[in-house]
């Protein structure tokens, strides 16, 4: 499953080259992957943890430069602590791609707006161009995230 997710993720990144209207430098921007803890429990032949944490713990070495929130924050087990650390560090990152479940991303963006006293996420991340999600319908979150 991990290998399949890695292949699909690489294909998604490569497919971006076929989209018109994307900034030429989109591949030089950070990719914030909002998910569960990468601190996993290994049980013989399998890992135990959130799927998003398992996936993020297995990212290729060449992707680590772009990967946010980074290894330290990604290992955090407490969700609220993880969100606080991401919010506090958000201004340090030039994010071009946001990845995560819509409810989690909406919550994160709302916390960033409040903490940094801004009206929209593009004031902090002007290069945020792509949002990738899965697992649930996007429709209930469309209006809030568009705003």
NORWO-V337593 format. One record per residue. N is the residue number from 0. RES is the residue in one small letter. SS is DSSP state (hx for helix, st for strand, lp for the rest). D_LAST is the distance of its C-alpha to the last C-alpha in whole Angstrom. Layout:
BEGIN
n: {N/N}
res: {RES/RES}
ss: {SS/SS}
d_last: {D_LAST/D_LAST}
END
This chain:
BEGIN
n: {0/1/2/3/4/5/6/7/8/9/10/11/12/13/14/15/16/17/18/19/20/21/22/23/24/25/26/27/28/29/30/31/32/33/34/35/36/37/38/39/40/41/42/43/44/45/46/47/48/49/50/51/52/53/54/55/56/57/58/59/60/61/62/63/64/65/66/67/68/69/70/71/72/73/74/75/76/77/78/79/80/81/82/83/84/85/86/87/88/89/90/91/92/93/94/95/96/97/98/99/100/101/102/103/104/105/106/107/108/109/110/111/112/113/114/115/116/117/118/119/120/121/122/123/124/125/126/127/128/129/130/131/132/133/134/135/136/137/138/139/140/141/142/143/144/145/146}
res: {x/x/x/x/x/x/x/x/x/x/x/x/x/x/x/x/x/x/x/x/x/x/x/x/x/x/x/x/x/x/x/x/x/x/x/x/x/x/x/x/x/x/x/x/x/x/x/x/x/x/x/x/x/x/x/x/x/x/x/x/x/x/x/x/x/x/x/x/x/x/x/x/x/x/x/x/x/x/x/x/x/x/x/x/x/x/x/x/x/x/x/x/x/x/x/x/x/x/x/x/x/x/x/x/x/x/x/x/x/x/x/x/x/x/x/x/x/x/x/x/x/x/x/x/x/x/x/x/x/x/x/x/x/x/x/x/x/x/x/x/x/x/x/x/x/x/x}
ss: {lp/hx/hx/hx/hx/hx/hx/hx/hx/hx/hx/hx/hx/hx/hx/hx/hx/hx/lp/lp/lp/lp/lp/lp/lp/hx/hx/hx/lp/st/st/st/st/lp/lp/lp/lp/lp/lp/lp/st/st/st/lp/lp/st/st/st/lp/lp/hx/hx/hx/hx/hx/hx/hx/lp/lp/lp/hx/hx/hx/lp/lp/lp/st/st/lp/lp/hx/hx/hx/hx/hx/lp/lp/lp/hx/hx/hx/hx/hx/hx/hx/hx/hx/hx/hx/hx/hx/hx/lp/lp/st/st/st/st/st/lp/lp/hx/hx/hx/hx/hx/hx/hx/hx/hx/hx/hx/hx/hx/hx/hx/lp/lp/lp/lp/hx/hx/hx/lp/lp/lp/lp/lp/lp/st/st/st/lp/lp/lp/lp/lp/lp/hx/hx/hx/hx/hx/hx/hx/hx/lp}
d_last: {35/34/35/34/30/31/32/29/27/29/29/25/26/28/27/24/27/27/23/23/21/20/21/25/25/22/25/26/22/22/21/19/21/19/22/25/28/30/33/35/38/41/43/46/44/41/38/36/32/29/29/26/28/31/29/28/31/33/31/33/35/34/30/30/30/26/25/23/23/27/30/31/27/27/30/29/30/28/24/24/26/24/20/22/24/21/19/22/22/19/20/23/21/20/18/18/17/16/18/17/17/13/14/16/13/10/13/14/11/11/14/14/12/14/17/17/16/13/9/8/9/11/13/15/15/15/16/14/14/15/14/17/17/20/22/20/18/14/14/13/10/9/6/5/5/4/0}
END
